[in-house]
Structure formats: C-alpha cells, structure tokens
Amino acid sequence: MSRPEGAAVALFAKAPVAGRVKTRLTPPLTPEEAAAVARASLMAPVASVAGRSTLPLTLFLDGSPDDPLAEWVASRGVEVRAQSSGDLGERLRAAFTVLFEAGAARVIAIGSDSPTLPFERLFAANAALRAHDAVIGPAEDGGYYLLGLARPEWRLLEGIPWSSDAVARVTIERAAAIGAMIATLDPWYDIDDAASLRRALSDSRPEAPFRQALRSIEAKLASARG
C-alpha cells in the first residue's frame, strides 16, 4: 500500500447488521432502518477518503461485511481488516500497530459515527502530527471522533474510562501526565440518537450520498417530529 506522505487512516466501524448497530435510534426507527443509517455512515468516510494517496484508508470492521458492502469497499481500493478483541483501547492499539508496522509514520483513527466530518479535519490532524506526539478531535458527547499518533505511544490508551463522557478529557490529561505533546482539533458530533441524525442530515448537502441514501428515513424523522 502506497503511503507517499507517511500517513495512514484507520476507520473503525461495526458491520451494519439490524439489531446490532445504532440501537439508540430504535424507536423511532426500525432495526433495519437503523442498520441503513450505520451503512450510510460507514460508506460516507470511505467515499470521502478512499483514493486520496496522501491519506490511504484501512477499514477495521467489527463483524463481517455482507457481499454488497464488501464489493463496494473493495471497488474503492480499501482493505478490510477485522477489529481485534478487547476494549476500545486494545482495539485501537492493534490497528495502530498494523499500520505503523506497514510503514506509516503517522496514523489517524476515526470512527463511522461522524459521517459529516469534514475531510479537512484529517489534513489538519496529519499536519498537527508533524509537530506533536498525538492529536485528538473531541466529540461533543465527551468522547473523541479522531485520535492520531506520530509514534506508538500506547500509554495514551491506558487508564481511559471507555464508553463514558470523560474519554477525551482523560486522554488529554493522560498526555500531560506522560509528557506527550497533544494537539486538539475543534469539536464535532457523533450520530447517537434521532436528534443528532436529524442534525447530520440537515448538515449534509441534498446531493450528498449520505443524505440521498437516507431520504425515506429523513422523511420519517420529520414526520415523527411533527
């Protein structure tokens, strides 16, 4: 895999299986509709990042993709790897290790929960890693939508209260405690519930694939609100 600029992107996502993903969207959505949101949310960053030689992307998937998704991802030249077991810190460490060992000088991890994240944030993260040990993009819910490392500094993944609203804060405090220089990007938001999904759809251009794929769901959400 070519890495002309020395950076690589790891996209973390769950296979979009009904009943297993985006469960906080049900209700008002059905499990199948929630899975459609998860699928569109996964495809959005792949479509945005794939094919850009300066930031090659690898998809780290929890679960197995169905045939249409596997074929679509492969058509974009994106490698799919299984996520490792363990908590998020252990899974991040495993993915970072894979990409560092493949030759990346800097690795940026993002999730599929922020499909409207501007691609420019990845460029900003890559630039920040040239002068910092790490970069973090705090999410509005207290987690983070992006974590980048300029070297394998695993202490930043230790002692973090995963699945809490203190993840970003504790990570930044952890960096200070170990003497690691960490850059902080502007906050962004995840799709966690119907309100944040409405926000993401509103923030998307009408012609954006993410919004196009969810037109019927957008109409349903508008009806439910009314």
N, C-alpha and C positions, 0 to 999 in steps of 0.2 A: 504494500500500500504506500503510495507516494505521500510524503509529508514535506513539501518544499519549504514551508515556513516553520517546521519543527513543532507544530501544534496539532492536537487531535481532540475531537469532541466525542464524549460518551453520552448517549441518550438512554436514559432509564425509563422503562415503561412496562406495564403489565399487558399480557395478551388480552385483547378486548373480548372477553367471554361474558355473556349475560349472567348476572347474578354474582359476579366476582369483581367487577370494576364499577367505580362511580356509584356505589350503593347509596350514598347520601343524596343522590338525585331521584331516588325512588321512595315515595312519590315526590313530585308529580309525574315523573317519567316511569315507564315500564322498564324492567331489567334490560330488555332488548334495545330500547331507546338509549338507556344509559351506556350500554356497550357501544352503540353507534357514536355517542359523544367521545368515548375513550378511543375508538378507532380514528375518528377525525382529529382528535388531539394528538395522537401518535403520528399521524401522517403529516400534520402541519409542519413540525420542525424538520422532518425528513425532507419534505419538499423544499423547505427554505434553505437547508444547509447542504444537502447532497449535491455533489457535482462541483462544489467550490473547492478547488485543490488546496487553497490555503488553510482550510479547516475541515479535513476529512472526518467523516462521522461513522461511528460504530454503534449499532443498536444492541443494548443489553436488555434482553427481554425476560420477564418473569412469566413463564409459561411458553407454550408453543404457538406460533402463528398459524392461522388457517391458511389454506392454499392461496386464496386471492391476495391476502396480505403479504405472504411470503414472496409471491411472484412480483407484487408491486414494489416491495422494498428492494428485491434483487434487481429489478429493472432500473433502479436509481443507483446501482452500484454500491449499495450499503451492505456491509457484513453484519450478520445477526449472530450474537453470542448469547448463551444462557447466563442469566444472573447467577451468582454463587449463592450459597445458603448463608444464613446468619442475619443479623440486624443490618440496618442500612449502612452503618459504618463499615462492617465487614464486607458488604457487597460493593460499596464504593472502593474500598481498598483493593479488592480483587480486580475490579475494572481498571482502576488507575494502573495497577501493576501490569496488566495485559498490554496497555497502550504504551507505558513507559518502556517495557521490555521490547516492544515492537519498534522502538526508535524515536518516539515522540519526546521532545524536550519539554513540552508543556501539555497538560491535559486539563480539559474543561468538561465537567459533568453537568448535564441539565436533565430535567425531567419532562415528561409529556403532559404535566398538569398545567403548563403555561403556554398554550398553543399560540397566543397572540404576542408572545415575547418578541420584541424587535430583533432582527438578526444583528443589528449594530451592537447589541449588548455583548455578543460573542467576540466581535472585533475589539471592543473596549476591554473585555476580560483578557484577551490574548495580549493586548498592549500592556495592561497592568502587570501581567506576569513577567514581563521583561525587566521590571524593576522591583517586584515584590515576590515573596515566597508563595503567597496564596492570594486568591481573590474570591470574594463572596458576594452573591446577589441576594439580599434579604427578601423574603416574601412577606406580604402584609399580614399573614397569619402567624408570623414568628419563626417559620422555618426558613429555608432558602431555596430559590429556584435555580441557583448556579453555584458551583464550587469549583475553583480551578487551583491547580498546584503546579509550581515551577520545578518541583522535585518531590520525591517520595517522602513527604513529611506526615507519617502516619499518626503522630501524636495529635494532630488536628481532628482525628476521627475517634479519639478515645475520650471516654467520660462524658459523652454528649447524651442528653436526655431525648432520644429519638421519639418522634410522634408527640412532641409537646410544642408549646408556643415559645419555648426558650432556646430552640436549636440554634438559631442564628446568633443570638446574644452570647450564649455559652461558647460557641465556636470562636467568636471574636475575642472573648475573654481568654479562651484557651491559647489563642495565638499570642496574645500579650504575655501570658504566663511562661510560654516556652521561648519567647524572644523571636517569634516569626513575624515578618512584615506582611500584613494582610491589607489589601485594598478592598474598599466597599463600593459596590455599584448602587445605583438608585433602586429603590424597592420596586417590585412587581407583584402580581397576584396569581394565585392558583385558581383553578376551577374546582371548588369544593362542594358547591350547593347550587340550587336553582338561581339564586341572586347573582352569583359570580359567573354562571353560564350565560345569563342574560347580558351581563356586562361584557363578556368576551365576544358574544355575537354582535353586540352593539359597536364594539371597538373594531370589528372586522369590516373590511370593505365588502360591499354587496357581491362583488365578483370573486372574493377570496374563496378558495376551495373549502376551507373550514366552514365558512358560513353557508356555502352552496350545499354542502353535504348534509347540513342540519336544518334545511329550510322548513321541513314539516315540524320538526321539534321546536324551532323558533316560534312558529305559529301557535303551537300548543302551549308554550310558555306564556305567550302574550294573552291567549285566551284564558289560561288559568289565573293570571294576574288580574284580568278584568273581572 
